[in-house]
Amino acid sequence: MSAQFEQVSVVKKSNIYFDGKCVSHSIVLADGSKKTIGVIFPSTLTFNTGAPEIMEVIGGVCKVKLAGAGDWTTYAAGQQFQVGANSHFEIETVETLDYVCHFG
């Protein structure tokens, strides 16, 4: 995936979740697709999804357990994982994780 997004609109207000453990900004691309770009600070969190999403790890390492999965899977920079609509996942970070969330 590319290192930057071209021709985007940025929502100025940040999205702050879990008492500041996850902070992101929403962007809208010229084609109307939406993404969030953010960081997750060291923590173990559970996220719920509405739309399907792809989480792209830009920096750092995390462990993820998708809904219904028995095991945790480790993801590092350059990797991604998919989460279905109306689902959830647990994520554990031991260092700051940079990510992009692509909504489908």
Protein Blocks (a to p, Z undefined) as FASTA:
>chain_A
ZZbdehiaddfbacdeehhiaccdddddfkopacddddddddddddddfbdcddddfbdc
dddddehiabdcdddehiacdddehiadddddfbdcddddddZZ
